[in-house]
Amino acid sequence: MDKPRPAVIMHRDFAGRVLNSVLVAPLTTTIRDIPTAVRLGPDDGIDRDCIAALDTLTLLRKDRLLHRIGQLRPERMSELCQALAIAVSCSGDGPTSAFPQIPAPR
């Protein structure tokens, strides 16, 4: 059985209040120094050093959220937004493939 895992909610507050699901960046203690990862730790309200993995965003139903463990400072959220822009190829040139074909759900 999977244990509860921390994540950063990436939705703006208003959207998170009206949607049934929110976009989250999972946290992992596997520290990688890549542009789509942002280091977090005790200064951010997290009990250990970890990274927010912006290249593995997940849509999560709000009823799966257990409790808030902290809130990031605006400067740290800015770093997350920069990493997200890299993860989704939004550098100003636009995404590399706007309409990829994906398999139908089974």
Backbone hydrogen bonds in HBPLUS format (Angstrom, degrees):
<---DONOR---> <-ACCEPTOR-->    atom                        ^
c    i                          cat <-CA-CA->   ^        H-A-AA   ^      H-
h    n   atom  resd res      DA  || num        DHA   H-A  angle D-A-AA Bond
n    s   type  num  typ     dist DA aas  dist angle  dist       angle   num
A0027-LEU N   A0006-PRO O   3.12 MM  21  5.73 156.3  2.18 146.6 139.3     1
A0008-VAL N   A0025-ALA O   2.89 MM  17  5.12 161.6  1.93 140.8 144.4     2
A0025-ALA N   A0008-VAL O   2.85 MM  17  5.12 155.9  1.91 143.9 151.3     3
A0010-MET N   A0023-LEU O   2.74 MM  13  5.46 174.0  1.74 162.1 162.9     4
A0016-GLY N   A0012-ARG O   3.10 MM   4  6.32 160.5  2.14 158.6 164.8     5
A0017-ARG N   A0013-ASP O   3.16 MM   4  6.46 134.3  2.38 145.7 157.3     6
A0017-ARG N   A0014-PHE O   3.11 MM   3  5.30 136.1  2.31 100.0 111.9     7
A0018-VAL N   A0015-ALA O   3.17 MM   3  5.40 135.3  2.38 102.4 113.7     8
A0019-LEU N   A0015-ALA O   3.02 MM   4  5.99 140.5  2.18 157.5 166.5     9
A0062-LYS N   A0020-ASN O   2.84 MM  42  5.80 175.7  1.84 149.5 149.4    10
A0022-VAL N   A0060-LEU O   2.83 MM  38  5.43 158.8  1.88 150.9 151.9    11
A0060-LEU N   A0022-VAL O   2.85 MM  38  5.43 173.5  1.85 155.8 157.0    12
A0024-VAL N   A0058-THR O   2.81 MM  34  5.37 167.9  1.82 157.2 161.1    13
A0058-THR N   A0024-VAL O   2.91 MM  34  5.37 157.8  1.96 153.0 160.2    14
A0053-ALA N   A0026-PRO O   2.98 MM  27  5.82 172.5  1.98 174.4 172.9    15
A0028-THR N   A0051-ILE O   2.97 MM  23  5.55 151.4  2.06 150.9 160.2    16
A0051-ILE N   A0028-THR O   2.87 MM  23  5.55 151.2  1.95 152.5 161.4    17
A0037-ALA N   A0034-ILE O   3.11 MM   3  5.61 157.8  2.16 125.2 124.9    18
A0054-LEU N   A0036-THR O   2.89 MM  18  5.30 145.0  2.01 167.3 177.8    19
A0038-VAL N   A0052-ALA O   3.14 MM  14  5.21 154.2  2.20 136.5 144.2    20
A0052-ALA N   A0038-VAL O   2.82 MM  14  5.21 153.0  1.89 141.4 148.6    21
A0040-LEU N   A0050-CYS O   2.85 MM  10  5.36 165.9  1.87 141.1 142.8    22
A0050-CYS N   A0040-LEU O   2.94 MM  10  5.36 159.2  1.99 152.1 150.8    23
A0044-ASP N   A0041-GLY O   2.75 MM   3  5.38 154.1  1.82 122.0 131.0    24
A0046-ILE N   A0041-GLY O   3.25 MM   5  5.02 160.1  2.29 129.8 123.9    25
A0045-GLY N   A0042-PRO O   3.11 MM   3  5.06 167.6  2.12 106.8 109.9    26
A0056-THR N   A0053-ALA O   3.27 MM   3  5.71 163.4  2.30 112.0 114.7    27
A0064-ARG N   A0061-ARG O   2.94 MM   3  5.58 163.0  1.97 119.8 125.1    28
A0065-LEU N   A0062-LYS O   3.07 MM   3  5.43 162.0  2.11 112.0 117.7    29
A0076-ARG N   A0073-ARG O   3.05 MM   3  5.37 120.6  2.42 106.2 120.2    30
A0077-MET N   A0073-ARG O   3.03 MM   4  6.38 158.6  2.08 155.5 162.4    31
A0078-SER N   A0074-PRO O   2.94 MM   4  6.15 145.3  2.06 143.4 152.6    32
A0079-GLU N   A0075-GLU O   3.20 MM   4  6.58 146.0  2.32 139.1 147.1    33
A0079-GLU N   A0076-ARG O   3.06 MM   3  5.06 118.4  2.46  94.4 109.3    34
A0080-LEU N   A0076-ARG O   3.00 MM   4  6.40 152.6  2.07 147.6 155.4    35
A0081-CYS N   A0077-MET O   2.90 MM   4  6.19 153.7  1.97 147.9 154.9    36
A0082-GLN N   A0078-SER O   3.01 MM   4  6.29 151.5  2.09 145.1 152.5    37
A0083-ALA N   A0079-GLU O   3.00 MM   4  6.27 159.6  2.04 149.8 155.0    38
A0084-LEU N   A0080-LEU O   2.84 MM   4  6.05 150.4  1.93 146.8 155.8    39
A0085-ALA N   A0081-CYS O   2.96 MM   4  6.18 154.4  2.03 144.9 151.0    40
A0086-ILE N   A0082-GLN O   3.20 MM   4  6.52 150.7  2.29 143.0 150.1    41
A0087-ALA N   A0083-ALA O   2.90 MM   4  6.16 157.3  1.96 146.5 153.3    42
A0088-VAL N   A0084-LEU O   2.98 MM   4  6.20 148.0  2.09 153.7 160.2    43
A0090-CYS N   A0085-ALA O   2.81 MM   5  4.79 161.7  1.84 147.1 149.9    44
A0089-SER N   A0086-ILE O   3.31 MM   3  5.08 167.7  2.32 102.5 105.7    45
